[in-house]
Amino acid sequence: MSLTSQELAAVAAELSTTLRGAVVQKAFSPLAALAYLELRVPGASLWLCLSAEPAVGRISLSDGRLPTPGDPHPLQRWMRQELTGLAVVGARSQERTVV
């Protein structure tokens, strides 16, 4: 079951505080609707898991990531091109999405 609007808002608020200023180091997409961002904060690396799987969509911090099998998914290439080196400025929920 996906997160409710209230749960998503709570997660976004916590992630905004935890990840503000974190820099995207790497991006991985082992499945078409699953992605991980390796984020660097002073003294640590964190994994942000982004799932858009139907009925089980999630955003959360993770202990690690699933390996990327074979050739990378096009989403992985796009995320690496567009997101690597950028800093997180915050997170908020808007109409059941996190922006």
PDB file as gemmi writes it, atoms N, CA and C in Angstrom:
CRYST1    1.000    1.000    1.000  90.00  90.00  90.00 P 1                      
ATOM      1  N   MET A   1       0.834  -1.163   0.000  1.00  0.00           N  
ATOM      2  CA  MET A   1       0.000   0.000   0.000  1.00  0.00           C  
ATOM      3  C   MET A   1       0.893   1.245   0.000  1.00  0.00           C  
ATOM      4  N   SER A   2       0.571   2.222  -0.814  1.00  0.00           N  
ATOM      5  CA  SER A   2       1.332   3.465  -0.883  1.00  0.00           C  
ATOM      6  C   SER A   2       1.106   4.309   0.364  1.00  0.00           C  
ATOM      7  N   LEU A   3       1.956   5.276   0.556  1.00  0.00           N  
ATOM      8  CA  LEU A   3       1.823   6.187   1.683  1.00  0.00           C  
ATOM      9  C   LEU A   3       0.589   7.068   1.514  1.00  0.00           C  
ATOM     10  N   THR A   4      -0.052   7.389   2.627  1.00  0.00           N  
ATOM     11  CA  THR A   4      -1.162   8.333   2.590  1.00  0.00           C  
ATOM     12  C   THR A   4      -0.598   9.749   2.429  1.00  0.00           C  
ATOM     13  N   SER A   5      -1.463  10.694   2.150  1.00  0.00           N  
ATOM     14  CA  SER A   5      -1.026  12.092   2.019  1.00  0.00           C  
ATOM     15  C   SER A   5      -0.364  12.591   3.297  1.00  0.00           C  
ATOM     16  N   GLN A   6      -0.931  12.236   4.442  1.00  0.00           N  
ATOM     17  CA  GLN A   6      -0.379  12.668   5.724  1.00  0.00           C  
ATOM     18  C   GLN A   6       0.984  12.018   5.980  1.00  0.00           C  
ATOM     19  N   GLU A   7       1.105  10.728   5.684  1.00  0.00           N  
ATOM     20  CA  GLU A   7       2.388  10.037   5.858  1.00  0.00           C  
ATOM     21  C   GLU A   7       3.444  10.631   4.939  1.00  0.00           C  
ATOM     22  N   LEU A   8       3.062  10.905   3.711  1.00  0.00           N  
ATOM     23  CA  LEU A   8       3.995  11.475   2.750  1.00  0.00           C  
ATOM     24  C   LEU A   8       4.469  12.856   3.198  1.00  0.00           C  
ATOM     25  N   ALA A   9       3.557  13.663   3.737  1.00  0.00           N  
ATOM     26  CA  ALA A   9       3.928  14.986   4.244  1.00  0.00           C  
ATOM     27  C   ALA A   9       4.908  14.871   5.403  1.00  0.00           C  
ATOM     28  N   ALA A  10       4.687  13.915   6.301  1.00  0.00           N  
ATOM     29  CA  ALA A  10       5.582  13.713   7.442  1.00  0.00           C  
ATOM     30  C   ALA A  10       6.966  13.259   6.984  1.00  0.00           C  
ATOM     31  N   VAL A  11       7.002  12.342   6.027  1.00  0.00           N  
ATOM     32  CA  VAL A  11       8.285  11.861   5.495  1.00  0.00           C  
ATOM     33  C   VAL A  11       9.020  13.004   4.806  1.00  0.00           C  
ATOM     34  N   ALA A  12       8.316  13.786   3.994  1.00  0.00           N  
ATOM     35  CA  ALA A  12       8.944  14.907   3.291  1.00  0.00           C  
ATOM     36  C   ALA A  12       9.524  15.916   4.282  1.00  0.00           C  
ATOM     37  N   ALA A  13       8.804  16.215   5.348  1.00  0.00           N  
ATOM     38  CA  ALA A  13       9.297  17.159   6.352  1.00  0.00           C  
ATOM     39  C   ALA A  13      10.564  16.640   7.017  1.00  0.00           C  
ATOM     40  N   GLU A  14      10.578  15.357   7.359  1.00  0.00           N  
ATOM     41  CA  GLU A  14      11.766  14.781   7.995  1.00  0.00           C  
ATOM     42  C   GLU A  14      12.945  14.747   7.029  1.00  0.00           C  
ATOM     43  N   LEU A  15      12.694  14.342   5.782  1.00  0.00           N  
ATOM     44  CA  LEU A  15      13.770  14.301   4.789  1.00  0.00           C  
ATOM     45  C   LEU A  15      14.309  15.695   4.502  1.00  0.00           C  
ATOM     46  N   SER A  16      13.444  16.690   4.491  1.00  0.00           N  
ATOM     47  CA  SER A  16      13.883  18.052   4.242  1.00  0.00           C  
ATOM     48  C   SER A  16      14.909  18.489   5.274  1.00  0.00           C  
ATOM     49  N   THR A  17      14.636  18.168   6.522  1.00  0.00           N  
ATOM     50  CA  THR A  17      15.562  18.516   7.602  1.00  0.00           C  
ATOM     51  C   THR A  17      16.849  17.697   7.515  1.00  0.00           C  
ATOM     52  N   THR A  18      16.710  16.404   7.311  1.00  0.00           N  
ATOM     53  CA  THR A  18      17.863  15.500   7.299  1.00  0.00           C  
ATOM     54  C   THR A  18      18.774  15.720   6.096  1.00  0.00           C  
ATOM     55  N   LEU A  19      18.178  15.991   4.930  1.00  0.00           N  
ATOM     56  CA  LEU A  19      18.954  16.020   3.684  1.00  0.00           C  
ATOM     57  C   LEU A  19      19.304  17.409   3.175  1.00  0.00           C  
ATOM     58  N   ARG A  20      18.828  18.459   3.836  1.00  0.00           N  
ATOM     59  CA  ARG A  20      19.122  19.810   3.344  1.00  0.00           C  
ATOM     60  C   ARG A  20      20.627  20.007   3.237  1.00  0.00           C  
ATOM     61  N   GLY A  21      21.085  20.378   2.050  1.00  0.00           N  
ATOM     62  CA  GLY A  21      22.505  20.591   1.800  1.00  0.00           C  
ATOM     63  C   GLY A  21      23.255  19.358   1.331  1.00  0.00           C  
ATOM     64  N   ALA A  22      22.622  18.181   1.386  1.00  0.00           N  
ATOM     65  CA  ALA A  22      23.279  16.950   0.915  1.00  0.00           C  
ATOM     66  C   ALA A  22      23.530  17.051  -0.589  1.00  0.00           C  
ATOM     67  N   VAL A  23      24.639  16.515  -1.032  1.00  0.00           N  
ATOM     68  CA  VAL A  23      25.014  16.572  -2.442  1.00  0.00           C  
ATOM     69  C   VAL A  23      24.848  15.194  -3.073  1.00  0.00           C  
ATOM     70  N   VAL A  24      24.236  15.156  -4.249  1.00  0.00           N  
ATOM     71  CA  VAL A  24      24.046  13.899  -4.974  1.00  0.00           C  
ATOM     72  C   VAL A  24      25.401  13.451  -5.524  1.00  0.00           C  
ATOM     73  N   GLN A  25      25.849  12.272  -5.085  1.00  0.00           N  
ATOM     74  CA  GLN A  25      27.122  11.715  -5.538  1.00  0.00           C  
ATOM     75  C   GLN A  25      26.927  10.761  -6.711  1.00  0.00           C  
ATOM     76  N   LYS A  26      25.924   9.895  -6.592  1.00  0.00           N  
ATOM     77  CA  LYS A  26      25.665   8.885  -7.621  1.00  0.00           C  
ATOM     78  C   LYS A  26      24.167   8.626  -7.689  1.00  0.00           C  
ATOM     79  N   ALA A  27      23.738   8.045  -8.794  1.00  0.00           N  
ATOM     80  CA  ALA A  27      22.336   7.676  -8.970  1.00  0.00           C  
ATOM     81  C   ALA A  27      22.281   6.283  -9.587  1.00  0.00           C  
ATOM     82  N   PHE A  28      21.338   5.486  -9.123  1.00  0.00           N  
ATOM     83  CA  PHE A  28      21.163   4.125  -9.613  1.00  0.00           C  
ATOM     84  C   PHE A  28      19.684   3.857  -9.844  1.00  0.00           C  
ATOM     85  N   SER A  29      19.388   3.079 -10.872  1.00  0.00           N  
ATOM     86  CA  SER A  29      18.006   2.677 -11.141  1.00  0.00           C  
ATOM     87  C   SER A  29      17.998   1.204 -11.537  1.00  0.00           C  
ATOM     88  N   PRO A  30      17.910   0.302 -10.546  1.00  0.00           N  
ATOM     89  CA  PRO A  30      17.934  -1.121 -10.855  1.00  0.00           C  
ATOM     90  C   PRO A  30      16.667  -1.615 -11.546  1.00  0.00           C  
ATOM     91  N   LEU A  31      15.566  -0.896 -11.382  1.00  0.00           N  
ATOM     92  CA  LEU A  31      14.292  -1.239 -12.019  1.00  0.00           C  
ATOM     93  C   LEU A  31      13.686   0.033 -12.597  1.00  0.00           C  
ATOM     94  N   ALA A  32      12.758  -0.122 -13.516  1.00  0.00           N  
ATOM     95  CA  ALA A  32      12.163   1.039 -14.192  1.00  0.00           C  
ATOM     96  C   ALA A  32      11.506   2.017 -13.231  1.00  0.00           C  
ATOM     97  N   ALA A  33      10.941   1.549 -12.141  1.00  0.00           N  
ATOM     98  CA  ALA A  33      10.228   2.421 -11.211  1.00  0.00           C  
ATOM     99  C   ALA A  33      10.898   2.498  -9.843  1.00  0.00           C  
ATOM    100  N   LEU A  34      12.197   2.200  -9.802  1.00  0.00           N  
ATOM    101  CA  LEU A  34      12.934   2.227  -8.538  1.00  0.00           C  
ATOM    102  C   LEU A  34      14.272   2.912  -8.759  1.00  0.00           C  
ATOM    103  N   ALA A  35      14.571   3.878  -7.892  1.00  0.00           N  
ATOM    104  CA  ALA A  35      15.834   4.602  -8.026  1.00  0.00           C  
ATOM    105  C   ALA A  35      16.428   4.857  -6.646  1.00  0.00           C  
ATOM    106  N   TYR A  36      17.732   4.981  -6.623  1.00  0.00           N  
ATOM    107  CA  TYR A  36      18.457   5.315  -5.406  1.00  0.00           C  
ATOM    108  C   TYR A  36      19.394   6.470  -5.713  1.00  0.00           C  
ATOM    109  N   LEU A  37      19.459   7.424  -4.800  1.00  0.00           N  
ATOM    110  CA  LEU A  37      20.439   8.494  -4.892  1.00  0.00           C  
ATOM    111  C   LEU A  37      21.399   8.344  -3.726  1.00  0.00           C  
ATOM    112  N   GLU A  38      22.696   8.321  -4.023  1.00  0.00           N  
ATOM    113  CA  GLU A  38      23.702   8.340  -2.962  1.00  0.00           C  
ATOM    114  C   GLU A  38      23.982   9.806  -2.667  1.00  0.00           C  
ATOM    115  N   LEU A  39      23.692  10.215  -1.442  1.00  0.00           N  
ATOM    116  CA  LEU A  39      23.826  11.600  -1.034  1.00  0.00           C  
ATOM    117  C   LEU A  39      24.932  11.729  -0.004  1.00  0.00           C  
ATOM    118  N   ARG A  40      25.695  12.797  -0.102  1.00  0.00           N  
ATOM    119  CA  ARG A  40      26.789  13.031   0.844  1.00  0.00           C  
ATOM    120  C   ARG A  40      26.429  14.197   1.753  1.00  0.00           C  
ATOM    121  N   VAL A  41      26.476  13.934   3.044  1.00  0.00           N  
ATOM    122  CA  VAL A  41      26.355  14.968   4.067  1.00  0.00           C  
ATOM    123  C   VAL A  41      27.675  14.963   4.819  1.00  0.00           C  
ATOM    124  N   PRO A  42      27.999  16.043   5.535  1.00  0.00           N  
ATOM    125  CA  PRO A  42      29.286  16.036   6.243  1.00  0.00           C  
ATOM    126  C   PRO A  42      29.460  14.792   7.111  1.00  0.00           C  
ATOM    127  N   GLY A  43      30.488  14.027   6.798  1.00  0.00           N  
ATOM    128  CA  GLY A  43      30.831  12.851   7.589  1.00  0.00           C  
ATOM    129  C   GLY A  43      30.107  11.567   7.253  1.00  0.00           C  
ATOM    130  N   ALA A  44      29.205  11.573   6.268  1.00  0.00           N  
ATOM    131  CA  ALA A  44      28.451  10.350   5.977  1.00  0.00           C  
ATOM    132  C   ALA A  44      27.882  10.357   4.560  1.00  0.00           C  
ATOM    133  N   SER A  45      27.622   9.156   4.071  1.00  0.00           N  
ATOM    134  CA  SER A  45      26.881   8.977   2.831  1.00  0.00           C  
ATOM    135  C   SER A  45      25.540   8.352   3.181  1.00  0.00           C  
ATOM    136  N   LEU A  46      24.480   8.818   2.542  1.00  0.00           N  
ATOM    137  CA  LEU A  46      23.135   8.317   2.778  1.00  0.00           C  
ATOM    138  C   LEU A  46      22.541   7.842   1.461  1.00  0.00           C  
ATOM    139  N   TRP A  47      21.650   6.865   1.535  1.00  0.00           N  
ATOM    140  CA  TRP A  47      20.944   6.360   0.355  1.00  0.00           C  
ATOM    141  C   TRP A  47      19.486   6.784   0.426  1.00  0.00           C  
ATOM    142  N   LEU A  48      19.025   7.508  -0.584  1.00  0.00           N  
ATOM    143  CA  LEU A  48      17.616   7.878  -0.683  1.00  0.00           C  
ATOM    144  C   LEU A  48      16.961   6.951  -1.696  1.00  0.00           C  
ATOM    145  N   CYS A  49      15.960   6.219  -1.246  1.00  0.00           N  
ATOM    146  CA  CYS A  49      15.241   5.270  -2.095  1.00  0.00           C  
ATOM    147  C   CYS A  49      13.969   5.947  -2.603  1.00  0.00           C  
ATOM    148  N   LEU A  50      13.774   5.906  -3.916  1.00  0.00           N  
ATOM    149  CA  LEU A  50      12.604   6.494  -4.572  1.00  0.00           C  
ATOM    150  C   LEU A  50      11.893   5.396  -5.341  1.00  0.00           C  
ATOM    151  N   SER A  51      10.695   5.035  -4.915  1.00  0.00           N  
ATOM    152  CA  SER A  51       9.946   3.980  -5.587  1.00  0.00           C  
ATOM    153  C   SER A  51       8.642   4.539  -6.137  1.00  0.00           C  
ATOM    154  N   ALA A  52       8.411   4.302  -7.416  1.00  0.00           N  
ATOM    155  CA  ALA A  52       7.148   4.695  -8.056  1.00  0.00           C  
ATOM    156  C   ALA A  52       6.368   3.454  -8.471  1.00  0.00           C  
ATOM    157  N   GLU A  53       6.658   2.337  -7.815  1.00  0.00           N  
ATOM    158  CA  GLU A  53       5.942   1.103  -8.113  1.00  0.00           C  
ATOM    159  C   GLU A  53       4.460   1.282  -7.778  1.00  0.00           C  
ATOM    160  N   PRO A  54       3.565   0.854  -8.668  1.00  0.00           N  
ATOM    161  CA  PRO A  54       2.128   0.990  -8.401  1.00  0.00           C  
ATOM    162  C   PRO A  54       1.746   0.339  -7.068  1.00  0.00           C  
ATOM    163  N   ALA A  55       0.972   1.055  -6.303  1.00  0.00           N  
ATOM    164  CA  ALA A  55       0.432   0.607  -5.017  1.00  0.00           C  
ATOM    165  C   ALA A  55       1.464   0.480  -3.902  1.00  0.00           C  
ATOM    166  N   VAL A  56       2.741   0.659  -4.173  1.00  0.00           N  
ATOM    167  CA  VAL A  56       3.756   0.582  -3.120  1.00  0.00           C  
ATOM    168  C   VAL A  56       4.780   1.713  -3.248  1.00  0.00           C  
ATOM    169  N   GLY A  57       4.369   2.845  -3.779  1.00  0.00           N  
ATOM    170  CA  GLY A  57       5.276   3.977  -3.929  1.00  0.00           C  
ATOM    171  C   GLY A  57       5.833   4.416  -2.588  1.00  0.00           C  
ATOM    172  N   ARG A  58       7.096   4.736  -2.560  1.00  0.00           N  
ATOM    173  CA  ARG A  58       7.765   5.108  -1.316  1.00  0.00           C  
ATOM    174  C   ARG A  58       8.885   6.099  -1.592  1.00  0.00           C  
ATOM    175  N   ILE A  59       9.226   6.858  -0.566  1.00  0.00           N  
ATOM    176  CA  ILE A  59      10.456   7.633  -0.527  1.00  0.00           C  
ATOM    177  C   ILE A  59      10.990   7.481   0.887  1.00  0.00           C  
ATOM    178  N   SER A  60      12.239   7.077   1.007  1.00  0.00           N  
ATOM    179  CA  SER A  60      12.793   6.833   2.336  1.00  0.00           C  
ATOM    180  C   SER A  60      14.305   6.754   2.265  1.00  0.00           C  
ATOM    181  N   LEU A  61      14.934   6.853   3.422  1.00  0.00           N  
ATOM    182  CA  LEU A  61      16.358   6.562   3.503  1.00  0.00           C  
ATOM    183  C   LEU A  61      16.508   5.056   3.596  1.00  0.00           C  
ATOM    184  N   SER A  62      17.592   4.533   3.041  1.00  0.00           N  
ATOM    185  CA  SER A  62      17.812   3.098   2.978  1.00  0.00           C  
ATOM    186  C   SER A  62      19.214   2.776   3.485  1.00  0.00           C  
ATOM    187  N   ASP A  63      19.404   1.540   3.921  1.00  0.00           N  
ATOM    188  CA  ASP A  63      20.728   1.090   4.357  1.00  0.00           C  
ATOM    189  C   ASP A  63      21.665   0.828   3.184  1.00  0.00           C  
ATOM    190  N   GLY A  64      21.122   0.706   1.998  1.00  0.00           N  
ATOM    191  CA  GLY A  64      21.915   0.423   0.806  1.00  0.00           C  
ATOM    192  C   GLY A  64      21.002   0.438  -0.394  1.00  0.00           C  
ATOM    193  N   ARG A  65      21.444  -0.228  -1.457  1.00  0.00           N  
ATOM    194  CA  ARG A  65      20.651  -0.249  -2.679  1.00  0.00           C  
ATOM    195  C   ARG A  65      20.699  -1.626  -3.308  1.00  0.00           C  
ATOM    196  N   LEU A  66      19.729  -1.889  -4.175  1.00  0.00           N  
ATOM    197  CA  LEU A  66      19.764  -3.106  -4.976  1.00  0.00           C  
ATOM    198  C   LEU A  66      20.808  -2.925  -6.074  1.00  0.00           C  
ATOM    199  N   PRO A  67      21.490  -3.977  -6.474  1.00  0.00           N  
ATOM    200  CA  PRO A  67      22.449  -3.844  -7.573  1.00  0.00           C  
ATOM    201  C   PRO A  67      21.727  -3.589  -8.890  1.00  0.00           C  
ATOM    202  N   THR A  68      22.404  -2.879  -9.781  1.00  0.00           N  
ATOM    203  CA  THR A  68      21.860  -2.621 -11.112  1.00  0.00           C  
ATOM    204  C   THR A  68      22.247  -3.787 -12.012  1.00  0.00           C  
ATOM    205  N   PRO A  69      21.263  -4.565 -12.474  1.00  0.00           N  
ATOM    206  CA  PRO A  69      21.587  -5.721 -13.307  1.00  0.00           C  
ATOM    207  C   PRO A  69      21.841  -5.293 -14.759  1.00  0.00           C  
ATOM    208  N   GLY A  70      22.890  -5.827 -15.348  1.00  0.00           N  
ATOM    209  CA  GLY A  70      23.157  -5.589 -16.779  1.00  0.00           C  
ATOM    210  C   GLY A  70      23.297  -4.121 -17.119  1.00  0.00           C  
ATOM    211  N   ASP A  71      22.774  -3.754 -18.292  1.00  0.00           N  
ATOM    212  CA  ASP A  71      22.846  -2.373 -18.747  1.00  0.00           C  
ATOM    213  C   ASP A  71      21.963  -1.488 -17.873  1.00  0.00           C  
ATOM    214  N   PRO A  72      22.439  -0.279 -17.582  1.00  0.00           N  
ATOM    215  CA  PRO A  72      21.630   0.607 -16.753  1.00  0.00           C  
ATOM    216  C   PRO A  72      20.349   1.035 -17.465  1.00  0.00           C  
ATOM    217  N   HIS A  73      19.308   1.230 -16.679  1.00  0.00           N  
ATOM    218  CA  HIS A  73      18.034   1.722 -17.189  1.00  0.00           C  
ATOM    219  C   HIS A  73      18.240   3.167 -17.662  1.00  0.00           C  
ATOM    220  N   PRO A  74      17.543   3.614 -18.696  1.00  0.00           N  
ATOM    221  CA  PRO A  74      17.692   5.006 -19.162  1.00  0.00           C  
ATOM    222  C   PRO A  74      17.482   6.038 -18.056  1.00  0.00           C  
ATOM    223  N   LEU A  75      16.624   5.736 -17.084  1.00  0.00           N  
ATOM    224  CA  LEU A  75      16.422   6.656 -15.966  1.00  0.00           C  
ATOM    225  C   LEU A  75      17.721   6.878 -15.214  1.00  0.00           C  
ATOM    226  N   GLN A  76      18.519   5.830 -15.056  1.00  0.00           N  
ATOM    227  CA  GLN A  76      19.791   5.957 -14.347  1.00  0.00           C  
ATOM    228  C   GLN A  76      20.716   6.915 -15.078  1.00  0.00           C  
ATOM    229  N   ARG A  77      20.822   6.773 -16.386  1.00  0.00           N  
ATOM    230  CA  ARG A  77      21.682   7.670 -17.160  1.00  0.00           C  
ATOM    231  C   ARG A  77      21.203   9.115 -17.028  1.00  0.00           C  
ATOM    232  N   TRP A  78      19.876   9.313 -17.118  1.00  0.00           N  
ATOM    233  CA  TRP A  78      19.332  10.659 -17.010  1.00  0.00           C  
ATOM    234  C   TRP A  78      19.617  11.250 -15.632  1.00  0.00           C  
ATOM    235  N   MET A  79      19.374  10.465 -14.568  1.00  0.00           N  
ATOM    236  CA  MET A  79      19.609  10.961 -13.216  1.00  0.00           C  
ATOM    237  C   MET A  79      21.069  11.326 -13.011  1.00  0.00           C  
ATOM    238  N   ARG A  80      21.966  10.511 -13.523  1.00  0.00           N  
ATOM    239  CA  ARG A  80      23.390  10.810 -13.362  1.00  0.00           C  
ATOM    240  C   ARG A  80      23.766  12.095 -14.086  1.00  0.00           C  
ATOM    241  N   GLN A  81      23.221  12.294 -15.280  1.00  0.00           N  
ATOM    242  CA  GLN A  81      23.517  13.510 -16.044  1.00  0.00           C  
ATOM    243  C   GLN A  81      22.956  14.752 -15.364  1.00  0.00           C  
ATOM    244  N   GLU A  82      21.729  14.654 -14.888  1.00  0.00           N  
ATOM    245  CA  GLU A  82      21.017  15.827 -14.395  1.00  0.00           C  
ATOM    246  C   GLU A  82      21.180  16.114 -12.901  1.00  0.00           C  
ATOM    247  N   LEU A  83      21.438  15.102 -12.095  1.00  0.00           N  
ATOM    248  CA  LEU A  83      21.405  15.287 -10.653  1.00  0.00           C  
ATOM    249  C   LEU A  83      22.761  15.256  -9.959  1.00  0.00           C  
ATOM    250  N   THR A  84      23.742  14.561 -10.535  1.00  0.00           N  
ATOM    251  CA  THR A  84      25.041  14.438  -9.883  1.00  0.00           C  
ATOM    252  C   THR A  84      25.652  15.821  -9.647  1.00  0.00           C  
ATOM    253  N   GLY A  85      26.044  16.039  -8.417  1.00  0.00           N  
ATOM    254  CA  GLY A  85      26.667  17.304  -8.039  1.00  0.00           C  
ATOM    255  C   GLY A  85      25.703  18.344  -7.494  1.00  0.00           C  
ATOM    256  N   LEU A  86      24.407  18.118  -7.638  1.00  0.00           N  
ATOM    257  CA  LEU A  86      23.425  19.077  -7.120  1.00  0.00           C  
ATOM    258  C   LEU A  86      23.206  18.874  -5.631  1.00  0.00           C  
ATOM    259  N   ALA A  87      22.845  19.950  -4.947  1.00  0.00           N  
ATOM    260  CA  ALA A  87      22.564  19.894  -3.517  1.00  0.00           C  
ATOM    261  C   ALA A  87      21.056  19.899  -3.286  1.00  0.00           C  
ATOM    262  N   VAL A  88      20.642  19.177  -2.267  1.00  0.00           N  
ATOM    263  CA  VAL A  88      19.233  19.152  -1.869  1.00  0.00           C  
ATOM    264  C   VAL A  88      18.926  20.465  -1.138  1.00  0.00           C  
ATOM    265  N   VAL A  89      17.888  21.159  -1.567  1.00  0.00           N  
ATOM    266  CA  VAL A  89      17.499  22.407  -0.902  1.00  0.00           C  
ATOM    267  C   VAL A  89      16.325  22.190   0.047  1.00  0.00           C  
ATOM    268  N   GLY A  90      15.651  21.057  -0.066  1.00  0.00           N  
ATOM    269  CA  GLY A  90      14.540  20.743   0.810  1.00  0.00           C  
ATOM    270  C   GLY A  90      13.623  19.736   0.144  1.00  0.00           C  
ATOM    271  N   ALA A  91      12.577  19.370   0.857  1.00  0.00           N  
ATOM    272  CA  ALA A  91      11.566  18.447   0.327  1.00  0.00           C  
ATOM    273  C   ALA A  91      10.227  18.843   0.912  1.00  0.00           C  
ATOM    274  N   ARG A  92       9.189  18.745   0.111  1.00  0.00           N  
ATOM    275  CA  ARG A  92       7.836  19.005   0.596  1.00  0.00           C  
ATOM    276  C   ARG A  92       6.885  18.149  -0.202  1.00  0.00           C  
ATOM    277  N   SER A  93       5.756  17.846   0.380  1.00  0.00           N  
ATOM    278  CA  SER A  93       4.765  17.054  -0.346  1.00  0.00           C  
ATOM    279  C   SER A  93       3.754  17.989  -0.995  1.00  0.00           C  
ATOM    280  N   GLN A  94       3.298  17.573  -2.145  1.00  0.00           N  
ATOM    281  CA  GLN A  94       2.308  18.355  -2.898  1.00  0.00           C  
ATOM    282  C   GLN A  94       1.456  17.382  -3.696  1.00  0.00           C  
ATOM    283  N   GLU A  95       0.204  17.276  -3.347  1.00  0.00           N  
ATOM    284  CA  GLU A  95      -0.723  16.404  -4.056  1.00  0.00           C  
ATOM    285  C   GLU A  95      -0.172  14.983  -4.219  1.00  0.00           C  
ATOM    286  N   ARG A  96       0.228  14.378  -3.111  1.00  0.00           N  
ATOM    287  CA  ARG A  96       0.720  12.991  -3.054  1.00  0.00           C  
ATOM    288  C   ARG A  96       2.021  12.792  -3.804  1.00  0.00           C  
ATOM    289  N   THR A  97       2.796  13.841  -4.021  1.00  0.00           N  
ATOM    290  CA  THR A  97       4.140  13.733  -4.580  1.00  0.00           C  
ATOM    291  C   THR A  97       5.090  14.512  -3.686  1.00  0.00           C  
ATOM    292  N   VAL A  98       6.367  14.198  -3.768  1.00  0.00           N  
ATOM    293  CA  VAL A  98       7.370  14.936  -3.026  1.00  0.00           C  
ATOM    294  C   VAL A  98       8.189  15.716  -4.033  1.00  0.00           C  
ATOM    295  N   VAL A  99       8.298  17.015  -3.800  1.00  0.00           N  
ATOM    296  CA  VAL A  99       9.070  17.894  -4.695  1.00  0.00           C  
ATOM    297  C   VAL A  99      10.166  18.578  -3.912  1.00  0.00           C  
TER     298      VAL A  99                                                      
END                                                                             
